[in-house]
Amino acid sequence: MLVWVRNLMESWVARGFFALLVVVFVFWGISNVFTLTGSATAVATVAGKPIDVSVVQADYQRQLSQAQQQGQHPDLAARQQFAMQALSDAVRQAILRQAAAQYGIGVPDAAVRKVLDNIPAFQNNGVFNKTTFSQVLQQSGISQDDFIDQIKNELVGRQLITPVISGGAVPNAMLSPIFALLGAQRSAALVNVPVSAQPVPTAPAETVLHRYWQNHQRQFTNPEYRKLQVVILSPALLAPQEQVPPKQIAAGLARAEAANPSVPVRSADVLSVQDLADASQLKAAWKTGASWAQMQALAKRYHATPVPLNAMQQNQIPSASLANAVFSAPQGQVVGPIAGDLGMYVFKVTAISQSGPDMEQLSQQVTQQLQLQMAQTAVAKNVDALQDALAGQTPLNQLPNNLGLIAVEGTLDAGGLTPQGRPAPIPGSDDLRNAIIKAAFAAKAGQAPQLQTGPGGSYYALAVQKVIPPAVQPFAQAKAKVLSVWQSAQQEREANVIAANLMHAVNTGTPLAKAAEAAGLSVTQSPAYTSGEKPQGEPPQFVPVLFSLKPGEATMLNNGKGFTVAVLTKVTVPTPKSDPRAYARLKQSLNKSLQDDLEESFLVGLQAQDKVTVNQKLLAQIYQ
């Protein structure tokens, strides 16, 4: 029950469900995944009807192009995910079409037109514009027919699913206790006993330190170190050295600008006025040189509303007449009154500019992308030569110097630290660094280096020259550290004793304030926490412990820097009447969760009825 309650706030959508479903089809299958024999181009079937591979291929290419435009370079796993998503979308649409045909559900053209008319991206001055519609779809790589089919499929899905889920609602008898459980708040009086505030004890006799060293040798043991040589072949490391011809940068910049066109924007200070005479008075005052702050104050006398417009596109201004006037007026001139739907407008254009990417930054991004592409080509060219050299037992320090390799040598532990406690200077990303460290501690000393594939299209090879086993530091060498650790342990013990005495005093009847005062400590009040909150500045177990206490009961927690004594002081349990908005939000969320479950069950039933199959080999050809 509690697991279900925790999941109530999370929403599942049918598309995500089908993505998971297709994963199951591809890797495990339902009634066995097999290669379809009915059609050489069918990547899947739904109720015996084929889904042509071109449908999935087109959606896959759109996703891939979008990722590349964003500067990404999807690897095989990412490309496979794109293909799976494209297939899941196609399967979902086919299942919904099959159900629509079965139940006689259709979508009239008027319904499609209504949806199109209400999509802001296709509007010009608030009205659907066919030219804008075509341009947006062209930039997105979607044909008009495919987009309209998507709308029809969405409308069909609504007609199928809405009647199924519309009756889903959580009863109040269940909702009220859940609301009380999730919304209950608890706060506590706190006393912190920091370790650092305890007096540092004087150094004991050397025999005491020696005995402490003997009893805690794990704290004074050096970890295992490995001395190794590494060579790295990485596009990311080679890219900054690549020289891109200016013509290629210009062409790439032109493509990037075309994908992210600049749009004219204007900023203006606007006064919305109901009366023509008032508008004229305001205009006259403004033209005498009054500032915008002065005009805002003056607007109150004339029942006008000041409306600042900041970097607005023309189609973002609600009034078409005002938008046309703003984009026709020169900067700095007071214009108006302009008649609008809700009255008169007097305005001054304060800035004229373009919305779009920063050209300097865009040029830098394009250059870096081209450098990376050149580096990837270089790596692909050199990796075979590197593999051949390693296969020929060439030592790492004798590899050809024309392969773009970066070589490093040194000693480090499994955490990537040198014996001096500093991070080992391994170049590249954190993922590459971690992969090399992991491989170093999996290899054996003297083992011949082998080429290994790293993240981001990189390669590396390493040789472990020496394994330095863990060793206890001699007492003479570790004496200073032993003293420091011993003193810290004594301070922690003292803080522990003080906190334990405070907790015992409270639980035996002494008020916390009195006990804290006697110990020279102060009391603070915690915020009011709910059971699902993460406390700021308190140990992670603070909230669960707080919700296990009785009012007035004390507990003691290790906060990482000392100890906290907490006494539960206040418990607040909400009711639907005390917080109707939160109750309504929870009800809406739980109802949505229940409706999502109903929708998921309905789609599972449709899928089982339609017997979906997937051509695994043909699907793999899309992304490989």
N, C-alpha and C positions, 0 to 999 in steps of 0.2 A: 504493500500500500504506500509506504513512504517513498519507494523508488518511483512509483507512478506519480506521486505528488511532485517529486523533484522534476519529473519530465513534463509536467503540465504546462510550464511556462515556455516550452520549446515547441515550435510549429514545424510540421512536415508538409511538404508540397508534393503533388503527384509527380512532378518532373524529377525530383530527387529520388523518389521511390522507384521510378522506372529506370533511372540511371543505375541504381543498386540492382534492380531486377536483371538488367541486361548484363551486368557484371557476372551475376549468377549464371545466366545463360551461356556466356562465353567461356567461363572457366570450369563450370561444373555441368551445366546443361540441365534441361528438364526433359525427361524421357530421352536423354542422350542428345547432345549436339552433334549434327552430322552435316556433311556437305550436301547441299541441295542438288537434286538431279533434274528438277523441273525446268530450271532456267539457269543459264551460265552467268547471268548478271544479277541474280537475286541474292542479296546479302542476307535477307531474312524473309520469313513468311509469317503472315498473321491470318489465321483461319484459312490456310491454304493459298492465300493471295500473296504474290511476291512483292517485296520492297526492292526496287531497283538500286543497284549500288551507286548509280549516279546521284541519287537523292542524298544519300549519306555522304558521298564524296564532296558534293557542293557545300553542304553545311560544314564539313570538316575543313575545307579550304578557307571558308569565311573565318572560322575560329583561328586557324593558323595565321592568316593574313593579319587579323587584328592583333594577335600576340606579337608578330614581327614588327608591326607599326609602332608598338609600344616599347620597342627595343629589346624584346625577349628573343631568345634562341632556343625554342623547345627541343628537349632531348627526346629520346625514343619513348620514355615513360609518359612525358607530357603529350606527345603526339598520339599515343595510344589512348590517353584520357580524352583528348578532343574527339577521336573517332568513336569512342564509347558513348560520349555525350550526344554526338550526332545520330548514332544509331538509336539511342534511347528516345530521342525526340521523334524520330521517324516511326518507331514502334508504337509510341504513345498515340501519335496522330492516326496511325492505321487502326489501332484498337478502337479509338473513339469514332472513326469513320464507319467501322464495321458495326458498332453498336447503334450509331445513328441510322444506318440503313435498316438494321433489324427492327428498330422501334419507329421508323418512319419520321425521323427528325430532319428538318432542312433549315437552311438559313437564307432568308430573302435578301435580295440586293440592297433593299432600303436599310436593313440592319447593318450591313457592311459599310454602306455609305455613311451612316450615322457615326460609326466608330472612327472612320477616316476623318470626318469633319471635326472630331473632338481631340485629335492628336496634335499637340502644340507644335511639334517639329515640322508639320506639314502646313502650317498656317502662315499667312502674311497679313499683318495688321488684324489678327484675330479671325481671319477667314481662310478656309481651306484653299490652297493654291496648287494647281496641278503641276506647275513648273517646279515649285519647291519640293513637292512630293517626289517627282522624278529624280531631282538632284540628290535628295537625301538617300533614296534607295540606291542610286548609282554609286554614291560614296561608300555606302555600306556593303556593296557587292550583292544586293538582293534584287531580283527581278520583280516587277509589279505583280505578275501573276503569282509568284511564290509568296509574296507578302500578303496578298489578298487571300490566298489559300490558308496562310497562317491565321488570319483573322477569322475565317470561316471555321477552321478547326477549333479555335478558342471559343467561339460562340456555340459551336456544337457541344463542346465539353461542358460549358456552363449549363446548357439545357439538359444535358444528361445528369450532371452531378448535383446541381442545385436542388432539385426535388428530393434527392436522396439524403442530403445533409441538412436541409432546412429545419427539420424537426429535432436536430441534435441539441440538447440543452441539459446542463447539470442541475439537478434539483436543489432547492434551497437547503434541504435537510443535510445534504452533503457539502454544499458550498459554505455554509456558516462555520462549521468546525474547521474547515480548511483555511478560511479567512482568519479565524482566531489563531490558528497554529502559525501561519505564515506571517501575520502582522503583529504578533505579540512582541513587545519591547521590554528589554531588561537593562538596567544600569547598575553600576556598582561604585562604591567608595574604594579608592585605591591608595596604597602606600608602596612606594618603590624603595627598595634597599639595594643601591648599586654597589657592585664589587669594588669599583674604583674609589669609592668614598671611604673605604675601610683603611685604617692605618697600615702602612707597609711595615711588616715586622723586620727587625734587625737580622743580619745574617747569623745563622746558627753555627754551631761547631762544624768543622769539616766532616766529622764522622756522621753527622745527621744528613748532610748533603750527599755523602757517599752512599748512605743507606737508601736515600730517596732515589738516587741514580740507579741503584741496583734493583729497586722495587718497581721502577717505571721506565725500564729500558726501551720500551716501544716508542716513547716520546723523544728518545735521544738516538734513534736509529736512522741512518741515512737510507733512502729508498734505493731500489735497484736502478743503476744508470746504464745507459748503452751509448757507446761511442760509434758513430755511424757516418757514412758518406751517402749523399743523396744527390741525384740529378733530376731536374724537373723540366718537362716540356709542356708549356701551358700557353694557350692563346691569350689569356688575360695578362700574363706577364710579358709576352712578346708584343702585344698590341701597342703600348705607348712608343715603341721604337719604330713602328711602321710609318713610312712616309706616303701619304695619300696624295695623288695628283690633284691640283686645284680643280680641274675639270670634273673629276668624280665628286668632289665635295659640293660643287655648284649644282650638279645634277641631283645629288641626294637631297640637297637643301630644297631644290625645286619640288621634288616629290613630297618631301615632308610638309612644305607650305601648301601644296595642293590638298594633302590629306587633312590639314588643319588650317583652313582659310581664315584670314582676318575678316572681321565683321565690324562695320562702322558702329561706334557707340558714342553717346553723348551724355553729359551730366548737365543738369539744369535745376535751378531753384524755382518752384512753382507755387503760386497761390491760387487755391480753388475758391471762387467767390460766387455767391448766389445772385447778387444784384449787380446790374450793369453800372449803376452810378457808383457803387462801392468799388467795383473793379477799376473804374476810371480814376477815382481818388487814390487808390493804392498805386496805380501805374504812375501817376503824376509824382507821388512822393518818392517812388523808387528811382525815377529818372533824375531826380535832383541829387542823387548820389548816396541815398540811404544804404546801409549795409544790410546783408541778409538777416543778421541778428535784430537789427532795428525793424526790418519789415515783418519778422515773425512777431515781434511785440506789437506792432501796429495792426497786424492781421486780427488780433483779438477785438479791437474796436469796431472792425467792419465785418465781424462774423465770418472771417475767411479762414481757410485751413492751409497751413504751409506744408508742402510736400516736396522734399528734396529727392531728386532722381540722380542716382550715382551710377555712371557707366552703364547705361541702359541701351539695349538694342531697340530698334524701332518697333519690332513686334512684341516687345516686353512692356511697352507703355499701354495701360488699359484702354485709354481713350484714343480712337483712331485720329480724330481731328487734332488732338494735342500732339500725338506722335508725329503727324505730318508737319505741324507747325514747328516743333522742336528741331526736327531734322532739316528744316528749310531755313531756320533763322541763323544769323551770324552770331559768333561768340561775343558776349558782353553787352548785348543790346536788350533792353526791356521790350517785350513783345506782348501784345494783347489789347483788349480782351479777346480771347478766342472762345467761340461757343462750343460747348461740349454736351455730352449726354446728361450730365448732372449739374450744369451751371456754366460759369465763365472761368477762364484760366488766364492769368497774367504770369509771365515767366521770363527768366533770363538764362541763356545757355552759358554755363561756366566752364565747360571743357569739351573739346572735340578730339576724339582719338579712335583707335582701332583696337578691338579685342582680338587677341591671338597670342601665339607663343612668343616669348622673348627671342628675338632673332639671334642675339649673341649666344644665348644658351642653346637654342635649337641648332645653330651651326656647330657648337661644341659637341652636342649629342650625335649629330650626323657624322662628324669626323671620327668620334670614338667608335661608332657602329662600323664605319668603313675600316678603321684600323683593326677592329676585332675580326671582321670578315677576312681581311688580308692575313691576319695572324692565324686564323683557323685554317686557311689554305696552306700556309707555311707548315703548320703542325701536321696536317694530313700528308704533306709531301715528305716530311722528314721522319715520320714515325716508323716507316718501314726500315729506313737506314739505321735508326736507333735499335730497332728490334734485331736486325741482322748483326749489328756490332755486339750486342749483349749475348746473342746466341753463339757468337764466336769467342766468348769468354774474354772480351776486351774489358780491362779494369775501368772502373768509373772515371778515374782521374786521367785516363788515356783516350777517352771517347773523342771523336772528331769535334773540332770547335766551330764547325759551320752548320750545326744542327739546331742552333737556337736554344741550347741547353743552359739552365742555371744550376750551378753546383754549390752545395753547402756541406759543411763538415763540422761535427761537434759532438758534445756529450749532453744527454738529457735524460730526465726520468719519464715515467708514464704519464705525468701531468704536463709534460712539455717544458719543464723548468730545467735550467742548467744547475750545476752544483753551487753556483753563486746565488741561486734562488730567483734568477731572472728568466723571462720567457725566451725559449730558444728562437733565434732569428731565422725561422723557416719562412720563405717568401710565399705569397699567394693568399687565397681566402682562408677563413677559419675552417671551412669544410675540408679544403685540401690539406691544411696543416694537421687537422685531426686524423685524416686518413693516413698520412705519412707516419704520424706517431703510433697509431694503432698497428700499422704494418711493421714498424720497427720492433715493436714488442711481441710480434707474432713470429718474426724471423729468427733464425739461429745464427750464432756467430760463425763467420766463415762461409755461410751459404752463398752460392753464386747469385748475383742480383738478377732479378727478372723484371720485365716491363709490366707495370700495373696501370690500370685505368683509374684516373681520379675524377673528381667532380668538375663540371664545366668544360668537358672536352679535353682535360689535361691528362698527362701521362707522367709517371715517375718510376725510378728504380732506386733501390737502396741496398747498401751492404753494411751489415753489423760487424764492425771491426773487433769490438770487445764488449763483453758483458761484465759489468761491475756489480757483484751481488750486494744485497743489503748488509750493512755492518753497523754495529753499535759504536758510537763515538766514544773514544777513551775518556775516562772521567776528567783527566787533566785538560783535555781539549774542550770538553763540554761543561766545565765547571761553571762558567758565567751563565750559561743557559739554564743549568740545573738550578742555580740560585734564583733566577728570575721566575722559573716555573714554580719552584717551591713557594716563593713569596706570593705569587698569584693564587696558588692553591690555598694558602693560609687566609688570604683576603676573602676568597670565595666561601671558605668554611665559616668565617666570622659573619658574613652577610647571610648565609644560610641559617645560622643560629638565631640571629636577630629576627629574621622573617618568621621562623618557626615559633619563636616566643610570642610574636605579635598575633599569629593565627591562633595559637593556644589561648591567649588572653581573651580574644574576642569570642571564641567558641565556649569559653567558660564564664562569660557574662560581662566582661569589661568592654565598654564602648571603644570602637576603633580610634576615635579622636583622642581619647584619654591615653590609650596604650601607645599611640604614635607619638604624642607629646612627651611621654615619659622617655621614649627612645630618641627624642630629638629629631623626629621625622614629621613630614607634613602629609596631609590627606588631600587627594584630588578626586574629582568626580568624573567617571567615564561617560561618554556619550550613551544615548539609548540605542542598543543594538537589537536587531532582529536575528532570528536563528540562521538566516542565510548570509549575513554580512561578514566581511573580512575586516577585522579591527585594524586601525592604523596605529602603529607604534606599540602594539601589544603582541604577545606571543600568539601564534596561530591557533592554539588550543583554547584561547581565552573565551571565545563565544560559546563553544560547546560546554565548557565547564560552567560558565555563567548560567546556562539554561538547565544545569543539573542541580543548582543550589536552591535552598529554601531561603526566604527573606531573613536577613540577619545572619546567615551562615557565612563563614569565612573559608577561603581556600588560599593556596599558595602556589605560584607558578614561576618557573625559570624563564625569564624574558631574554636570555642571551647575554645581557649585560649585568645581570644581578637577579633579584627576586621581587616578585610583585605579590602583595597580599591584597586580595579582593574580597569585599563584603557586599552581597546582594542587598541593594537598598530600595529598589523600585521595580515593580512589575506592572505593565500596562497591557491589557488585553482589549483589542479593538472590537467593535460591534458594527453591524451594517449601518446603524444610525449615527455612530460616532464618526465614521469616515465613509460616507456614501459613495464618494468618487472612487476611492480605492476599491471598495466592494464591487462597484460597477465594472472597473477595469479588470478585476480578477474574474468576475463572471464572464465578461466578454472573452478573456483569454482562455478560460476553461472550456467555454462553449466552442471556441475556435479549435481548440485541441481535440475535443470530442468529434467535431465535424470533420477534421482532418483524418481522424481514425476511421470514420464512416466512409469517407472518400477513398481512403487507401484500401479498405476492405472491398468496396465496390469495384475498384480497378483490379484488385487481385482476382475477383470473381470473373471479370471480363477477360483477363489474361488467361485464366485457366480454361475458360470456355473456348477461346480462340486458338489455343495451342500454338504458341509462338516458337519458332525455331530460328537458329542463327547459323549462317555459313561462316565458320570460324576462319577458314583459310582466306576467303574473299575479304573478310573484314580486316585481316592482318595486312593484306596488300595495300590497303588505303593509307596506313600510317608508316609502313616500313620503307 
